[in-house]
Amino acid sequence: MSLASLNGSSVARASVTVPGFGAWWADVDLVDGPELAKGAAAELVLADITLLGAVVGGGVTEGKGAYRIVGGRGGWGRTLKRKPYLDDAGVKVSRVLADLAKDAGETLGPLPTTRLGPHYARREEPAYLTLNHLAPRAWYVDFAGVTQLGTRPTVEYTGDAPRVGDDKRADLVELATETLAGLIPGAVVDERKPATDVEYVLEETRLTARLFARTRLNERLELMRSLIAGLFPALAFGGVWEYRVVSEAVGGKRYNLQAVRTASGMPDLQRVPVRPGMSGITAKVKPGALVLVVFADNDPSRPQLVAHDATDAPGWMPLELQLGEDPALGIARHGDKVQAGPYLGVITSASTRIKAGL
C-alpha cells in the first residue's frame, strides 16, 4: 500500500524539501499516470500530512508520471511589473504585500500593520525578491499553500520515531517514521538546535525525515570562526552549492536562483551565468530544477551555474536547447521534421538529433 498519493494517484517515490523560509518543493514519481499540466493544482498526501501546491514541471514517460511541485500556486517566481506607491502617512506594508500576492496569484496569511516611508517603488523582478525585501527571511509557504509572514515557531518534537542517522558534524538527524506531524522547520529533536530545513524522503514503503540545523559553537570556537572568516572572507565561497531555479533571467544563459537549504547560509542569487559542459549549447530549464553553483576564484561576485539536475529528476530534461547564437540551430527530437540545407551537419544519439551549421 502506498504511503502517498498525488491528486489521488499512487506515489512510488517522493522527495519534499521544506526550508526555514520560502516555498516548499517536491519531486514525485507516480506508479502510473495521469498527465498533469503545468500550473495545475496539486494535492500531495504524504503519510499523515497534506501539501497543496502547483505543478511546475514534469510529465508522463512510458506510462509513468514524474512531477515537480511547489507550495502555493507557483506565482512567487513570476516576474512582476514595477509599481509605485505614495502615502504621506507612510505606505502600508499590507497594501504592498496584498498587491504583490494578487499579481502573483498567491494567498497570504495575516498581514502586518507597519508602514514604510511616504514612497515605495516596487521593482520589476521575480515576486519572491520583493517579498524578501519586505520580510527578509521571514516568510514561508505552509502545507495549505498559504504564504505566512514571520518566522517559524520553535516546537519540541515529542514523537518516538527511531533515529536512523545522527551526524552532529553536519547538524543532521534522520528519523524513520510513518507520521510527519511536528517534523517541520523549528522542530527540536533530542535537545538539538531547532531545525532550519527538513526533507521528507519516500522510497516505496520507507519514509524518512531528515532535519538539518545550524549549530552555534561554544564562545571560544565562535570567536575563532569569526577570526578565520575575517582573515579569509572568501572561504565560504570555495565549495559547490546546490541551488534551485526560480526563474529565467536571460534565455538559457542566466537564471535567478534560490539556495536549497537555509542551513547552508548561502544567499539567493540573481542573473547567474551558465557555464555549459559543452561549448556552444544553451538550455532553457524548468523552474524548480536543481543546479550546482560555484564561485570562480572563490570570488562572491562571480557565481557560475556549472551543472544541471540529476538524470532521474523531473527537472533534468530542458524545455529547449539551442546551438550557437542562431535560435534556428536547435535540437530536434526523432520524428521532428528537419529541413536540410547546404553545410548542415547532423549528429545522432539515442534520443536527440543536433542540427549544426558547419
C-alpha positions, 0 to 999 in steps of 0.5 A: 500500500502506498504511503502517498498519493498525488491528486489521488494517484499512487506515489512510488517515490517522493522527495519534499524539501521544506526550508526555514523560509520560502516555498516548499518543493517536491519531486514525485514519481507516480506508479502510473499516470495521469498527465498533469499540466503545468500550473495545475493544482496539486494535492500531495498526501504524504503519510499523515500530512497534506501539501497543496501546491502547483505543478511546475514541471514534469510529465508522463514517460512510458506510462509513468508520471514524474512531477515537480511541485511547489507550495502555493500556486507557483506565482512567487517566481513570476516576474512582476511589473514595477509599481509605485506607491505614495502615502504621506502617512507612510505606505502600508506594508499590507497594501504592498504585500496584498498587491504583490500576492494578487499579481502573483496569484498567491494567498497570504496569511495575516498581514502586518500593520507597519508602514514604510516611508511616504514612497515605495517603488516596487521593482520589476523582478521575480515576486519572491525578491520583493517579498524578501525585501519586505520580510527578509527571511521571514516568510514561508509557504505552509502545507495549505499553500498559504504564504505566512509572514514571520518566522517559524515557531520553535516546537519540541518534537515529542514523537518516538520515531527511531533515529536512523542517522545522527551526524552532529558534524553536519547538524543532521538527524534522520528519523524513520517514521510513518507520521510527519506531524511536528517534523517541520522547520523549528522542530527540536529533536533530542535537545538539538538546535531547532531545525532550519530545513527538513526533507521528507524522503519516500522510497516505496514503503520507507519514509524518512525525515531528515532535519538539518540545523545550524549549530552555534559553537561554544564562545571560544570556537565562535570567536575563532570562526569569526577570526578565520572568516575575517582573515579569509572572507572568501572561504565560504565561497570555495565549495559547490552549492546546490541551488534551485531555479526560480526563474529565467533571467536571460534565455538559457544563459542566466537564471535567478536562483534560490539556495536549497537549504537555509542551513547552508547560509548561502544567499539567493542569487540573481542573473547567474551565468551558465557555464555549459559542459559543452561549448556552444549549447544553451538550455532553457530549464524548468523552474524548480530544477536543481543546479550546482553553483560555484564561485570562480576564484572563490570570488562572491561576485562571480557565481557560475551555474556549472551543472544541471539536475540529476538524470532521474529528476523531473527537472533534468530534461530542458524545455529547449536547447539551442546551438550557437547564437542562431535560435534556428540551430536547435535540437530536434527530437526523432520524428521532428521534421528537419529541413536540410540545407547546404553545410548542415551537419547532423549528429545522432544519439539515442534520443536527440538529433543536433542540427549544426551549421558547419 
